[in-house]
């Protein structure tokens, strides 16, 4: 364990240390934040591949005192360095994807263009590579007994982590906070699109016994049909319905109690920041009006902790890169709470 005798946790974050200014090494830390700098299939604004470095910088402004979960940081948080080769591969394939998306948006047929067929194949092959890379890396961390959280990158990035979690923990549920359902099949022809992450999860990872989606407000008819045909395996609480229930006098507490009751004992939290009101993370890839205040989500987290359910993993995704670090500032504070919760729900 790190020697904390000379570490002043009330002082400004030291940039020579790691995430949140903490003086832990990878070996010493109990919780590892795994960054995935990838955004190949984003369908609107790019930038999230470079979020991990920016969140790391912003995290130095986070106060370590959490009155609800005290001293969790003392067990050690450590963020790995984003892999430059993965970022380079993402940048290259992202340019290819932009050309491809522009081509199909004109109504042209992919099968009529050999170059576009090759481009599509390259992107899908790259996504399979990314999934396997994430699986191998996160599985190795879990086998070492580490708690793991993933920092994206777009929402396609945690698929391999879900597989590693399933192998380690067996059946579990996903709490999915997002503006989008992400239940499209091969969106835009990309088999592992960011807009298809939950569809692929439901189809390929049977250990996910429940998917509870909260705050959804941008979706297509195909996704609604998929939810309705899931025989209760997927439950969506749409943003419009939540807001209308509150407008008509129902409390957020009652709605949160309903959400918590839907979740099984083992929970993975997938947090796309576009689930928040876009004033909080305006540079996210696909912002949509509506959404939550951070305090609403933290209240939900508080009730999950009170329920004694086990949080077995998390991801924080689609954080945009802003000139004033506003998005990254908000994300770093959410990340800190997620880390504290993981420690508290997995006592040694």
Secondary structure, DSSP 8 states (H G I E B T S, - for coil): ----TT--TTS---TTSSGGG----TTT-SEEEEEE---TT-SS---GGGHHHHHHHHGGGS-S--SSSTTGGGG-EEE----HHHHHHHHHHHHHHHHHHHHHHTT--GGG-HHHHHHHHHHHHHHHHHHHHHHHHHHHHHHTT-EEEEEESSTTTTHHHHHHHHHHH-SEEEEEE-SB----SSGGG-TT-GGGHHHHHHHH-TTEEEEEEEEE-B--HHHHHHHHTSTTSEEEEEHHHHHHHHHTT--HHHHHHHHHHHS-SEEEEEEEGGGB-TTTSTTSTT--S--B-HHHHHHHHHHHHHTT-EEEEEEEE-----TT-HHHHHHHHHHHHHHHHHHHTS--
